[in-house]
Amino acid sequence: MACADCSNGRGNTSALPAGCKNHGTCGTGGCNKLNVFDWLAGMEPAAGTIPCDWVEIRFKNTRKEFFRNTENLQLVQGDAVAVEGNPGHDIGIVSLTGELVRVQMKKNGVVPSDGGKKIFRKAKPNDIERWQAAMEQEKSAMIVSRRHALNLNLDMKISDVEYQGDGTKATFYYIADNRVDFRELIKLLARDLKVRIEMRQIGARQEAGRLGGIGACGRELCCASWLKDFRTVTTTAARYQQLSINPQKLAGQCGKLKCCLNYELESYMDALKSFPSSNQMLRTMEGNGVHIKTDIFNGFMYYAYEGYENKLHRLTPDQVREIMELNREGKLAEKLSDGNPEPTLRESRRAVTELDFKDAAGEDNINRFDRKKGSRGKEGQRRNKPKNDNRPQQQAKSSEGRPQSQANRAESSPKREGQPGAESRKKPVKKFNKNPNRGKDSPPKDVN
């Protein structure tokens, strides 16, 4: 996945992409969209073959076209060239040369002819400057076009703007569900931008490919990296693959069903041929069995009795065929399966939570470093207590036979009312001094 400047086919500050220093020729396809790896590069053509004079040129985002190299220029991937436009000329980057271009033309349905567009020359410095000046106007042109479309109440979404290399033409890409009359919009854009205006409608998938992005799988979008053939995708493809019909999970960034639903569809359809039909109900003595799901990878089919859909019974395709054969003969099978029904999702979750996990690191207690109260005696407290030789020596005991520290603590602690000595130690209440001339050192007035 390249940065925004490299992946849109324009380049960063010059005609060539910056960053990885490969100038648009990365083998991984990181510097542009719809990249093609030239595995024939460096190989000499076979004797007697006519060299291919067609070159693939890429422009902004996913737009690529084929041009004839009538001037026999020595071109390599990453060269900026001036090609024929309509009108004027355009600037593009060489993305593919050699014999592999013929394969790409055949794949895209392009027939080589003498009337194709031509390559004029390699881009000159003044061509590059003019090209860069035109690219700088694309963002402002996008804002102007969206403002006019909103004022005209047009049911359309303008997603991208591309200026021609010479700055004489601007192409606006938009998506719309219905036909849009944008004649008035073209008049307003031509008046404001002073260039030739072209409107081109694209689909939602093409828009996602032009803008790019990251899919739910974590990789770059297929429509931005290699996919060009957009086939119809239906919910039938999801049903064949046993996927839940959830629009939020099945839809891509374009709002349509993901194109990758068609990638493995044929493999699933071939695998389902070895399974019996799931539309037929299995009739047994205990009740009718309804098909719930099919495990294609493990080769099992899950059925449940009517009214007990949460109790699944796992059957092999051969067991299902045997019950169906009995039903055709007008007989009822004894039951769906001989074993117990499969546990439900809630039961399986409960079984997982009831597992007893043990600590493999010796079952160490997490509180082993916590200090327990009363674990150390007075000797340990005396040993860890810091010594201070400069403090005065305390008396061993008071006159009452208690340690000095306990005596001081008892004297400093206030006594409750009713105890002897409580009134004598009662603190006097200070009264607010209204006289400002009175000194601060005067004794407080005793209210008692």
C-alpha positions as a LaTeX table, in Angstrom:
\begin{tabular}{lrrr}
\hline
Residue & $x$ (\AA) & $y$ (\AA) & $z$ (\AA) \\
\hline
Met1 & 0.00 & 0.00 & 0.00 \\
Ala2 & 1.58 & 3.24 & $-1.14$ \\
Cys3 & 1.06 & 6.75 & 0.13 \\
Ala4 & $-1.62$ & 8.94 & $-1.40$ \\
Asp5 & 0.73 & 10.74 & $-3.77$ \\
Cys6 & 2.50 & 7.67 & $-5.13$ \\
Ser7 & $-0.58$ & 5.47 & $-5.47$ \\
Asn8 & $-2.60$ & 7.98 & $-7.49$ \\
Gly9 & $-0.05$ & 7.84 & $-10.29$ \\
Arg10 & 1.00 & 11.47 & $-10.08$ \\
Gly11 & 4.10 & 11.69 & $-7.95$ \\
Asn12 & 4.96 & 13.75 & $-4.93$ \\
Thr13 & 7.04 & 16.82 & $-5.69$ \\
Ser14 & 8.29 & 15.90 & $-9.15$ \\
Ala15 & 7.21 & 13.84 & $-12.13$ \\
Leu16 & 8.31 & 10.66 & $-10.37$ \\
Pro17 & 7.06 & 9.17 & $-7.11$ \\
Ala18 & 9.23 & 9.72 & $-4.06$ \\
Gly19 & 9.66 & 7.74 & $-0.89$ \\
Cys20 & 10.98 & 4.27 & $-1.76$ \\
Lys21 & 13.32 & 5.68 & $-4.46$ \\
Asn22 & 12.16 & 3.08 & $-7.00$ \\
His23 & 10.48 & 5.78 & $-9.11$ \\
Gly24 & 7.28 & 3.86 & $-9.70$ \\
Thr25 & 8.88 & 0.54 & $-10.67$ \\
Cys26 & 8.26 & $-1.40$ & $-7.45$ \\
Gly27 & 7.86 & $-5.10$ & $-8.05$ \\
Thr28 & 5.34 & $-5.33$ & $-5.24$ \\
Gly29 & 3.01 & $-2.82$ & $-6.84$ \\
Gly30 & 3.21 & $-0.34$ & $-4.02$ \\
Cys31 & 3.76 & 2.79 & $-6.11$ \\
Asn32 & 0.63 & 2.68 & $-8.25$ \\
Lys33 & $-2.79$ & 1.13 & $-8.64$ \\
Leu34 & $-3.48$ & $-1.83$ & $-10.96$ \\
Asn35 & 0.22 & $-2.56$ & $-11.15$ \\
Val36 & 1.50 & $-5.25$ & $-13.56$ \\
Phe37 & 4.78 & $-7.00$ & $-12.83$ \\
Asp38 & 6.92 & $-7.16$ & $-15.95$ \\
Trp39 & 8.33 & $-10.67$ & $-15.65$ \\
Leu40 & 9.70 & $-10.45$ & $-19.21$ \\
Ala41 & 11.90 & $-7.46$ & $-18.43$ \\
Gly42 & 15.53 & $-8.03$ & $-19.33$ \\
Met43 & 14.79 & $-10.93$ & $-21.69$ \\
Glu44 & 15.62 & $-10.67$ & $-25.35$ \\
Pro45 & 12.70 & $-11.34$ & $-27.74$ \\
Ala46 & 12.73 & $-14.51$ & $-29.79$ \\
Ala47 & 14.34 & $-14.44$ & $-33.22$ \\
Gly48 & 12.03 & $-13.28$ & $-35.98$ \\
Thr49 & 9.52 & $-11.53$ & $-33.71$ \\
Ile50 & 8.52 & $-7.95$ & $-34.37$ \\
Pro51 & 9.07 & $-5.72$ & $-31.30$ \\
Cys52 & 5.91 & $-4.32$ & $-29.78$ \\
Asp53 & 5.65 & $-0.57$ & $-30.32$ \\
Trp54 & 2.77 & $-0.13$ & $-27.87$ \\
Val55 & 3.32 & 1.25 & $-24.38$ \\
Glu56 & 1.03 & 1.23 & $-21.37$ \\
Ile57 & 0.73 & 4.65 & $-19.73$ \\
Arg58 & $-0.88$ & 5.25 & $-16.35$ \\
Phe59 & $-2.50$ & 8.48 & $-15.22$ \\
Lys60 & $-4.27$ & 9.47 & $-12.03$ \\
Asn61 & $-5.56$ & 6.59 & $-9.90$ \\
Thr62 & $-6.75$ & 3.60 & $-11.97$ \\
Arg63 & $-6.84$ & 5.21 & $-15.43$ \\
Lys64 & $-4.53$ & 3.47 & $-17.89$ \\
Glu65 & $-4.34$ & 3.72 & $-21.66$ \\
Phe66 & $-2.21$ & 2.32 & $-24.48$ \\
Phe67 & $-0.19$ & 4.55 & $-26.85$ \\
Arg68 & 2.01 & 3.91 & $-29.87$ \\
Asn69 & 5.71 & 4.68 & $-29.68$ \\
Thr70 & 6.05 & 5.94 & $-33.22$ \\
Glu71 & 9.23 & 7.91 & $-32.46$ \\
Asn72 & 11.07 & 4.77 & $-31.22$ \\
Leu73 & 11.89 & 6.39 & $-27.89$ \\
Gln74 & 13.91 & 4.41 & $-25.34$ \\
Leu75 & 11.35 & 4.19 & $-22.56$ \\
Val76 & 11.50 & 2.39 & $-19.23$ \\
Gln77 & 9.06 & 2.10 & $-16.36$ \\
Gly78 & 8.71 & 5.37 & $-14.47$ \\
Asp79 & 9.48 & 7.73 & $-17.36$ \\
Ala80 & 7.23 & 10.78 & $-17.66$ \\
Val81 & 6.04 & 11.24 & $-21.24$ \\
Ala82 & 3.84 & 13.67 & $-23.17$ \\
Val83 & 1.09 & 11.81 & $-25.01$ \\
Glu84 & $-1.71$ & 12.77 & $-27.35$ \\
Gly85 & $-4.77$ & 14.26 & $-25.64$ \\
Asn86 & $-8.20$ & 15.43 & $-26.68$ \\
Pro87 & $-7.44$ & 18.25 & $-27.26$ \\
Gly88 & $-3.80$ & 19.18 & $-26.57$ \\
His89 & $-1.45$ & 16.80 & $-24.78$ \\
Asp90 & $-1.43$ & 14.95 & $-21.49$ \\
Ile91 & 1.36 & 13.84 & $-19.15$ \\
Gly92 & 1.55 & 10.24 & $-17.93$ \\
Ile93 & 3.95 & 7.70 & $-16.45$ \\
Val94 & 5.20 & 4.64 & $-18.32$ \\
Ser95 & 3.93 & 1.55 & $-16.47$ \\
Leu96 & 4.68 & $-1.28$ & $-18.92$ \\
Thr97 & 6.71 & $-1.86$ & $-22.08$ \\
Gly98 & 7.68 & $-4.81$ & $-24.26$ \\
Glu99 & 5.85 & $-7.97$ & $-25.22$ \\
Leu100 & 3.73 & $-8.02$ & $-22.09$ \\
Val101 & 1.81 & $-5.00$ & $-23.40$ \\
Arg102 & 0.20 & $-7.18$ & $-26.06$ \\
Val103 & $-1.10$ & $-9.53$ & $-23.38$ \\
Gln104 & $-2.57$ & $-6.59$ & $-21.47$ \\
Met105 & $-4.23$ & $-5.21$ & $-24.60$ \\
Lys106 & $-5.80$ & $-8.57$ & $-25.33$ \\
Lys107 & $-6.98$ & $-8.86$ & $-21.73$ \\
Asn108 & $-8.60$ & $-5.41$ & $-21.84$ \\
Gly109 & $-10.15$ & $-5.96$ & $-25.26$ \\
Val110 & $-8.05$ & $-3.32$ & $-27.05$ \\
Val111 & $-7.38$ & $-4.05$ & $-30.73$ \\
Pro112 & $-4.05$ & $-2.65$ & $-32.04$ \\
Ser113 & $-4.60$ & $-0.29$ & $-34.95$ \\
Asp114 & $-2.71$ & 2.36 & $-36.85$ \\
Gly115 & $-5.11$ & 5.05 & $-35.69$ \\
Gly116 & $-4.21$ & 4.79 & $-32.02$ \\
Lys117 & $-2.96$ & 7.65 & $-29.88$ \\
Lys118 & 0.74 & 8.45 & $-30.04$ \\
Ile119 & 3.53 & 9.35 & $-27.67$ \\
Phe120 & 4.96 & 12.76 & $-28.55$ \\
Arg121 & 8.13 & 12.95 & $-26.45$ \\
Lys122 & 9.58 & 12.57 & $-23.02$ \\
Ala123 & 8.31 & 15.22 & $-20.68$ \\
Lys124 & 10.44 & 18.36 & $-20.51$ \\
Pro125 & 10.92 & 20.54 & $-17.41$ \\
Asn126 & 8.39 & 23.11 & $-18.60$ \\
Asp127 & 5.87 & 20.30 & $-19.23$ \\
Ile128 & 6.40 & 19.07 & $-15.67$ \\
Glu129 & 5.90 & 22.57 & $-14.21$ \\
Arg130 & 2.70 & 23.06 & $-16.15$ \\
Trp131 & 1.51 & 19.62 & $-15.09$ \\
Gln132 & 2.17 & 20.35 & $-11.43$ \\
Ala133 & 0.33 & 23.67 & $-11.65$ \\
Ala134 & $-2.69$ & 21.86 & $-13.10$ \\
Met135 & $-2.63$ & 19.23 & $-10.33$ \\
Glu136 & $-2.70$ & 21.91 & $-7.64$ \\
Gln137 & $-6.05$ & 23.15 & $-8.97$ \\
Glu138 & $-7.82$ & 19.79 & $-8.62$ \\
Lys139 & $-8.73$ & 20.15 & $-4.94$ \\
Ser140 & $-10.23$ & 23.62 & $-5.35$ \\
Ala141 & $-12.10$ & 22.48 & $-8.47$ \\
Met142 & $-13.59$ & 19.61 & $-6.46$ \\
Ile143 & $-14.92$ & 22.02 & $-3.82$ \\
Val144 & $-16.40$ & 24.35 & $-6.43$ \\
Ser145 & $-18.11$ & 21.53 & $-8.32$ \\
Arg146 & $-19.67$ & 20.06 & $-5.19$ \\
Arg147 & $-20.95$ & 23.47 & $-4.13$ \\
His148 & $-22.62$ & 24.04 & $-7.52$ \\
Ala149 & $-24.12$ & 20.53 & $-7.54$ \\
Leu150 & $-25.59$ & 21.15 & $-4.09$ \\
Asn151 & $-27.06$ & 24.50 & $-5.08$ \\
Leu152 & $-28.63$ & 22.96 & $-8.20$ \\
Asn153 & $-30.11$ & 20.07 & $-6.16$ \\
Leu154 & $-28.48$ & 17.46 & $-8.37$ \\
Asp155 & $-28.69$ & 13.87 & $-7.11$ \\
Met156 & $-25.05$ & 13.03 & $-7.79$ \\
Lys157 & $-21.78$ & 12.63 & $-5.94$ \\
Ile158 & $-18.60$ & 14.04 & $-7.46$ \\
Ser159 & $-15.80$ & 11.82 & $-6.19$ \\
Asp160 & $-12.72$ & 12.79 & $-8.20$ \\
Val161 & $-11.31$ & 15.47 & $-10.51$ \\
Glu162 & $-8.47$ & 14.97 & $-12.98$ \\
Tyr163 & $-6.80$ & 17.81 & $-14.89$ \\
Gln164 & $-5.11$ & 17.19 & $-18.20$ \\
Gly165 & $-1.35$ & 17.66 & $-18.31$ \\
Asp166 & $-1.53$ & 20.93 & $-20.25$ \\
Gly167 & $-4.22$ & 22.36 & $-17.95$ \\
Thr168 & $-6.80$ & 22.90 & $-20.70$ \\
Lys169 & $-9.29$ & 20.22 & $-19.68$ \\
Ala170 & $-10.78$ & 18.89 & $-16.42$ \\
Thr171 & $-12.59$ & 15.56 & $-16.10$ \\
Phe172 & $-15.09$ & 15.15 & $-13.25$ \\
Tyr173 & $-15.93$ & 11.61 & $-12.11$ \\
Tyr174 & $-19.29$ & 11.18 & $-10.40$ \\
Ile175 & $-21.69$ & 8.46 & $-9.32$ \\
Ala176 & $-25.49$ & 8.67 & $-9.50$ \\
Asp177 & $-28.37$ & 6.25 & $-9.24$ \\
Asn178 & $-30.48$ & 7.90 & $-11.94$ \\
Arg179 & $-29.94$ & 10.03 & $-15.01$ \\
Val180 & $-28.69$ & 13.52 & $-14.14$ \\
Asp181 & $-29.12$ & 16.66 & $-16.23$ \\
Phe182 & $-25.85$ & 18.49 & $-15.51$ \\
Arg183 & $-25.87$ & 20.96 & $-18.43$ \\
Glu184 & $-26.26$ & 23.92 & $-16.10$ \\
Leu185 & $-23.48$ & 22.53 & $-13.90$ \\
Ile186 & $-21.10$ & 22.40 & $-16.88$ \\
Lys187 & $-21.84$ & 26.05 & $-17.70$ \\
Leu188 & $-21.07$ & 27.15 & $-14.16$ \\
Leu189 & $-17.85$ & 25.12 & $-13.98$ \\
Ala190 & $-16.63$ & 26.40 & $-17.35$ \\
Arg191 & $-17.32$ & 29.98 & $-16.21$ \\
Asp192 & $-15.45$ & 29.60 & $-12.92$ \\
Leu193 & $-12.54$ & 27.31 & $-13.94$ \\
Lys194 & $-11.97$ & 28.66 & $-17.48$ \\
Val195 & $-11.21$ & 25.16 & $-18.83$ \\
Arg196 & $-13.00$ & 22.54 & $-20.90$ \\
Ile197 & $-15.28$ & 20.38 & $-18.73$ \\
Glu198 & $-15.99$ & 16.68 & $-19.18$ \\
Met199 & $-18.36$ & 14.69 & $-16.95$ \\
Arg200 & $-17.81$ & 10.92 & $-16.67$ \\
Gln201 & $-20.11$ & 8.62 & $-14.72$ \\
Ile202 & $-18.60$ & 5.65 & $-12.89$ \\
Gly203 & $-19.97$ & 2.93 & $-10.62$ \\
Ala204 & $-19.58$ & 2.54 & $-6.89$ \\
Arg205 & $-16.91$ & $-0.14$ & $-7.32$ \\
Gln206 & $-14.93$ & 2.02 & $-9.76$ \\
Glu207 & $-15.09$ & 4.88 & $-7.27$ \\
Ala208 & $-13.68$ & 2.68 & $-4.50$ \\
Gly209 & $-10.88$ & 1.60 & $-6.83$ \\
Arg210 & $-9.98$ & 5.18 & $-7.71$ \\
Leu211 & $-9.95$ & 6.36 & $-4.12$ \\
Gly212 & $-8.28$ & 3.22 & $-2.70$ \\
Gly213 & $-8.25$ & 1.98 & 0.86 \\
Ile214 & $-7.80$ & $-1.02$ & 3.15 \\
Gly215 & $-10.34$ & $-3.84$ & 3.19 \\
Ala216 & $-11.65$ & $-5.89$ & 6.10 \\
Cys217 & $-8.96$ & $-8.50$ & 5.39 \\
Gly218 & $-6.20$ & $-5.96$ & 6.12 \\
Arg219 & $-4.96$ & $-5.82$ & 2.52 \\
Glu220 & $-5.33$ & $-3.15$ & $-0.12$ \\
Leu221 & $-8.65$ & $-3.14$ & $-1.94$ \\
Cys222 & $-8.77$ & $-5.59$ & $-4.86$ \\
Cys223 & $-10.37$ & $-2.97$ & $-7.12$ \\
Ala224 & $-7.41$ & $-0.66$ & $-6.42$ \\
Ser225 & $-4.62$ & $-3.23$ & $-6.78$ \\
Trp226 & $-5.53$ & $-5.69$ & $-9.54$ \\
Leu227 & $-9.27$ & $-6.25$ & $-10.11$ \\
Lys228 & $-10.76$ & $-4.69$ & $-13.23$ \\
Asp229 & $-13.54$ & $-7.10$ & $-14.16$ \\
Phe230 & $-16.45$ & $-6.26$ & $-11.88$ \\
Arg231 & $-18.88$ & $-9.16$ & $-11.99$ \\
Thr232 & $-22.31$ & $-9.24$ & $-10.41$ \\
Val233 & $-22.32$ & $-10.44$ & $-6.79$ \\
Thr234 & $-25.53$ & $-11.77$ & $-5.22$ \\
Thr235 & $-26.50$ & $-13.12$ & $-1.82$ \\
Thr236 & $-26.69$ & $-16.60$ & $-3.35$ \\
Ala237 & $-22.90$ & $-16.71$ & $-3.26$ \\
Ala238 & $-23.01$ & $-16.12$ & 0.50 \\
Arg239 & $-25.63$ & $-18.85$ & 0.99 \\
Tyr240 & $-23.55$ & $-21.40$ & $-0.91$ \\
Gln241 & $-20.61$ & $-20.62$ & 1.38 \\
Gln242 & $-22.74$ & $-21.01$ & 4.53 \\
Leu243 & $-22.33$ & $-17.36$ & 5.49 \\
Ser244 & $-24.83$ & $-15.40$ & 7.54 \\
Ile245 & $-26.75$ & $-12.85$ & 5.50 \\
Asn246 & $-25.48$ & $-9.81$ & 7.37 \\
Pro247 & $-25.30$ & $-6.73$ & 5.10 \\
Gln248 & $-22.80$ & $-4.98$ & 7.36 \\
Lys249 & $-20.29$ & $-7.83$ & 7.08 \\
Leu250 & $-20.92$ & $-8.74$ & 3.45 \\
Ala251 & $-20.70$ & $-5.18$ & 2.09 \\
Gly252 & $-17.40$ & $-3.55$ & 1.17 \\
Gln253 & $-16.31$ & 0.06 & 1.28 \\
Cys254 & $-18.28$ & 0.79 & $-1.88$ \\
Gly255 & $-21.54$ & $-0.20$ & $-0.17$ \\
Lys256 & $-22.02$ & $-3.18$ & $-2.49$ \\
Leu257 & $-21.45$ & $-6.87$ & $-1.80$ \\
Lys258 & $-17.78$ & $-7.76$ & $-1.61$ \\
Cys259 & $-16.26$ & $-8.95$ & $-4.87$ \\
Cys260 & $-14.28$ & $-11.61$ & $-2.99$ \\
Leu261 & $-17.51$ & $-13.58$ & $-2.44$ \\
Asn262 & $-17.11$ & $-14.84$ & $-6.01$ \\
Tyr263 & $-13.50$ & $-15.97$ & $-5.62$ \\
Glu264 & $-14.18$ & $-19.37$ & $-4.00$ \\
Leu265 & $-17.78$ & $-19.79$ & $-5.09$ \\
Glu266 & $-17.02$ & $-22.47$ & $-7.71$ \\
Ser267 & $-15.01$ & $-24.51$ & $-5.19$ \\
Tyr268 & $-17.89$ & $-24.47$ & $-2.73$ \\
Met269 & $-20.37$ & $-25.45$ & $-5.41$ \\
Asp270 & $-18.21$ & $-28.41$ & $-6.43$ \\
Ala271 & $-17.88$ & $-29.51$ & $-2.80$ \\
Leu272 & $-21.64$ & $-29.29$ & $-2.23$ \\
Lys273 & $-22.26$ & $-31.81$ & $-5.01$ \\
Ser274 & $-21.16$ & $-34.63$ & $-2.68$ \\
Phe275 & $-23.82$ & $-33.63$ & $-0.11$ \\
Pro276 & $-27.52$ & $-34.56$ & $-0.33$ \\
Ser277 & $-30.15$ & $-31.90$ & $-0.76$ \\
Ser278 & $-30.76$ & $-29.83$ & 2.34 \\
Asn279 & $-34.29$ & $-28.82$ & 1.30 \\
Gln280 & $-35.80$ & $-32.20$ & 2.20 \\
Met281 & $-37.04$ & $-32.79$ & 5.77 \\
Leu282 & $-36.00$ & $-35.96$ & 7.61 \\
Arg283 & $-38.99$ & $-37.80$ & 9.15 \\
Thr284 & $-38.34$ & $-39.90$ & 12.23 \\
Met285 & $-40.36$ & $-41.46$ & 15.02 \\
Glu286 & $-39.26$ & $-38.73$ & 17.41 \\
Gly287 & $-40.16$ & $-35.92$ & 15.03 \\
Asn288 & $-39.23$ & $-34.22$ & 11.80 \\
Gly289 & $-35.63$ & $-33.11$ & 11.37 \\
Val290 & $-34.86$ & $-29.73$ & 9.84 \\
His291 & $-31.53$ & $-28.88$ & 8.24 \\
Ile292 & $-29.62$ & $-26.19$ & 10.15 \\
Lys293 & $-26.17$ & $-25.97$ & 8.59 \\
Thr294 & $-23.55$ & $-27.88$ & 6.60 \\
Asp295 & $-19.90$ & $-28.18$ & 7.54 \\
Ile296 & $-18.30$ & $-28.50$ & 4.12 \\
Phe297 & $-14.71$ & $-28.78$ & 5.35 \\
Asn298 & $-15.35$ & $-31.59$ & 7.88 \\
Gly299 & $-18.10$ & $-33.28$ & 5.87 \\
Phe300 & $-21.01$ & $-33.12$ & 8.35 \\
Met301 & $-24.62$ & $-31.96$ & 8.19 \\
Tyr302 & $-26.45$ & $-30.66$ & 11.25 \\
Tyr303 & $-30.15$ & $-31.29$ & 11.81 \\
Ala304 & $-32.55$ & $-30.48$ & 14.65 \\
Tyr305 & $-36.08$ & $-31.50$ & 15.57 \\
Glu306 & $-38.85$ & $-29.03$ & 14.96 \\
Gly307 & $-39.23$ & $-26.84$ & 18.01 \\
Tyr308 & $-35.81$ & $-27.83$ & 19.36 \\
Glu309 & $-33.52$ & $-25.95$ & 17.00 \\
Asn310 & $-30.98$ & $-25.38$ & 19.78 \\
Lys311 & $-30.29$ & $-29.16$ & 19.99 \\
Leu312 & $-28.20$ & $-30.05$ & 16.96 \\
His313 & $-27.58$ & $-33.60$ & 15.71 \\
Arg314 & $-24.50$ & $-34.21$ & 13.59 \\
Leu315 & $-24.95$ & $-36.59$ & 10.65 \\
Thr316 & $-22.73$ & $-37.72$ & 7.83 \\
Pro317 & $-23.96$ & $-37.44$ & 4.24 \\
Asp318 & $-24.37$ & $-41.24$ & 4.09 \\
Gln319 & $-26.59$ & $-41.25$ & 7.19 \\
Val320 & $-28.74$ & $-38.51$ & 5.69 \\
Arg321 & $-29.13$ & $-40.50$ & 2.47 \\
Glu322 & $-30.20$ & $-43.60$ & 4.41 \\
Ile323 & $-32.95$ & $-41.68$ & 6.22 \\
Met324 & $-34.08$ & $-40.12$ & 2.94 \\
Glu325 & $-34.26$ & $-43.54$ & 1.32 \\
Leu326 & $-36.43$ & $-44.81$ & 4.18 \\
Asn327 & $-38.73$ & $-41.81$ & 3.81 \\
Arg328 & $-39.13$ & $-42.51$ & 0.08 \\
Glu329 & $-40.26$ & $-46.03$ & 0.95 \\
Gly330 & $-42.84$ & $-44.61$ & 3.34 \\
Lys331 & $-41.00$ & $-45.63$ & 6.48 \\
Leu332 & $-39.86$ & $-43.56$ & 9.43 \\
Ala333 & $-36.36$ & $-43.65$ & 10.83 \\
Glu334 & $-35.97$ & $-44.42$ & 14.50 \\
Lys335 & $-34.21$ & $-41.13$ & 15.30 \\
Leu336 & $-31.75$ & $-38.71$ & 13.80 \\
Ser337 & $-28.59$ & $-39.92$ & 15.54 \\
Asp338 & $-27.65$ & $-42.51$ & 18.15 \\
Gly339 & $-25.49$ & $-40.14$ & 20.19 \\
Asn340 & $-26.33$ & $-37.14$ & 22.29 \\
Pro341 & $-27.11$ & $-33.84$ & 20.57 \\
Glu342 & $-24.31$ & $-31.39$ & 20.03 \\
Pro343 & $-23.89$ & $-28.82$ & 22.82 \\
Thr344 & $-25.28$ & $-25.39$ & 22.13 \\
Leu345 & $-23.15$ & $-22.30$ & 21.96 \\
Arg346 & $-24.17$ & $-21.26$ & 25.48 \\
Glu347 & $-23.32$ & $-24.70$ & 26.87 \\
Ser348 & $-19.95$ & $-24.74$ & 25.14 \\
Arg349 & $-19.14$ & $-21.31$ & 26.54 \\
Arg350 & $-20.14$ & $-22.44$ & 30.02 \\
Ala351 & $-17.86$ & $-25.47$ & 29.69 \\
Val352 & $-14.96$ & $-23.25$ & 28.73 \\
Thr353 & $-15.47$ & $-20.93$ & 31.68 \\
Glu354 & $-15.60$ & $-23.85$ & 34.13 \\
Leu355 & $-12.12$ & $-25.06$ & 33.22 \\
Asp356 & $-9.70$ & $-25.03$ & 36.13 \\
Phe357 & $-6.43$ & $-23.38$ & 35.16 \\
Lys358 & $-3.32$ & $-23.88$ & 37.28 \\
Asp359 & $-0.27$ & $-21.71$ & 37.54 \\
Ala360 & 2.69 & $-23.41$ & 35.90 \\
Ala361 & 5.22 & $-21.11$ & 37.61 \\
Gly362 & 5.22 & $-23.02$ & 40.89 \\
Glu363 & 1.85 & $-21.75$ & 42.11 \\
Asp364 & 3.41 & $-18.66$ & 43.65 \\
Asn365 & 1.14 & $-16.55$ & 45.77 \\
Ile366 & 0.71 & $-13.02$ & 44.48 \\
Asn367 & 0.70 & $-11.70$ & 48.08 \\
Arg368 & 3.94 & $-13.37$ & 49.08 \\
Phe369 & 5.81 & $-10.04$ & 49.23 \\
Asp370 & 3.24 & $-8.33$ & 51.44 \\
Arg371 & 4.35 & $-7.67$ & 55.05 \\
Lys372 & 2.16 & $-9.38$ & 57.60 \\
Lys373 & 1.12 & $-7.48$ & 60.73 \\
Gly374 & 2.92 & $-8.57$ & 63.89 \\
Ser375 & 5.32 & $-10.82$ & 62.03 \\
Arg376 & 8.36 & $-9.02$ & 63.36 \\
Gly377 & 9.11 & $-8.62$ & 67.07 \\
Lys378 & 10.48 & $-5.68$ & 68.95 \\
Glu379 & 13.97 & $-6.80$ & 68.22 \\
Gly380 & 13.39 & $-6.58$ & 64.47 \\
Gln381 & 11.77 & $-3.15$ & 64.80 \\
Arg382 & 14.67 & $-1.99$ & 66.96 \\
Arg383 & 17.15 & $-3.38$ & 64.46 \\
Asn384 & 15.60 & $-1.59$ & 61.44 \\
Lys385 & 15.07 & 1.70 & 63.32 \\
Pro386 & 17.64 & 4.32 & 62.24 \\
Lys387 & 20.05 & 5.51 & 64.89 \\
Asn388 & 20.62 & 9.21 & 65.70 \\
Asp389 & 23.57 & 9.94 & 68.03 \\
Asn390 & 22.80 & 13.68 & 68.25 \\
Arg391 & 19.38 & 13.36 & 69.93 \\
Pro392 & 19.18 & 13.61 & 73.76 \\
Gln393 & 18.94 & 10.51 & 75.83 \\
Gln394 & 15.40 & 9.75 & 76.99 \\
Gln395 & 14.67 & 8.74 & 80.53 \\
Ala396 & 14.10 & 5.07 & 81.07 \\
Lys397 & 10.85 & 5.35 & 82.95 \\
Ser398 & 8.65 & 8.06 & 84.37 \\
Ser399 & 7.83 & 8.54 & 88.04 \\
Glu400 & 4.79 & 6.31 & 87.63 \\
Gly401 & 6.85 & 3.42 & 86.38 \\
Arg402 & 5.84 & 3.78 & 82.68 \\
Pro403 & 8.10 & 4.61 & 79.72 \\
Gln404 & 8.57 & 8.28 & 79.07 \\
Ser405 & 7.00 & 8.07 & 75.64 \\
Gln406 & 3.82 & 6.54 & 77.03 \\
Ala407 & 3.67 & 9.12 & 79.81 \\
Asn408 & 3.97 & 12.01 & 77.37 \\
Arg409 & 1.33 & 10.43 & 75.18 \\
Ala410 & $-1.04$ & 10.10 & 78.10 \\
Glu411 & $-0.55$ & 13.73 & 79.17 \\
Ser412 & $-0.99$ & 15.10 & 75.65 \\
Ser413 & $-4.19$ & 13.14 & 75.00 \\
Pro414 & $-7.31$ & 15.16 & 76.06 \\
Lys415 & $-9.66$ & 13.71 & 78.62 \\
Arg416 & $-13.37$ & 13.55 & 78.19 \\
Glu417 & $-15.76$ & 15.66 & 80.20 \\
Gly418 & $-16.39$ & 14.29 & 83.63 \\
Gln419 & $-12.81$ & 13.10 & 84.09 \\
Pro420 & $-10.53$ & 14.82 & 86.63 \\
Gly421 & $-8.29$ & 17.43 & 85.13 \\
Ala422 & $-10.41$ & 17.95 & 82.01 \\
Glu423 & $-11.52$ & 21.49 & 82.99 \\
Ser424 & $-8.01$ & 22.67 & 83.72 \\
Arg425 & $-6.79$ & 21.67 & 80.25 \\
Lys426 & $-9.75$ & 23.23 & 78.44 \\
Lys427 & $-8.54$ & 25.77 & 75.90 \\
Pro428 & $-9.92$ & 29.32 & 76.20 \\
Val429 & $-12.08$ & 30.59 & 73.36 \\
Lys430 & $-10.75$ & 33.63 & 71.56 \\
Lys431 & $-13.19$ & 36.46 & 70.96 \\
Phe432 & $-13.18$ & 38.52 & 67.79 \\
Asn433 & $-11.26$ & 41.76 & 68.35 \\
Lys434 & $-13.33$ & 44.66 & 67.11 \\
Asn435 & $-10.80$ & 47.31 & 68.15 \\
Pro436 & $-8.21$ & 47.71 & 65.40 \\
Asn437 & $-5.82$ & 49.67 & 67.66 \\
Arg438 & $-5.50$ & 46.93 & 70.14 \\
Gly439 & $-2.20$ & 45.10 & 69.96 \\
Lys440 & $-1.87$ & 41.57 & 68.83 \\
Asp441 & 0.20 & 40.61 & 71.87 \\
Ser442 & $-2.53$ & 41.43 & 74.38 \\
Pro443 & $-3.81$ & 38.39 & 76.24 \\
Pro444 & $-7.14$ & 37.05 & 75.03 \\
Lys445 & $-10.16$ & 37.74 & 77.08 \\
Asp446 & $-11.28$ & 34.78 & 79.08 \\
Val447 & $-14.96$ & 34.16 & 78.54 \\
Asn448 & $-15.02$ & 31.77 & 81.41 \\
\hline
\end{tabular}
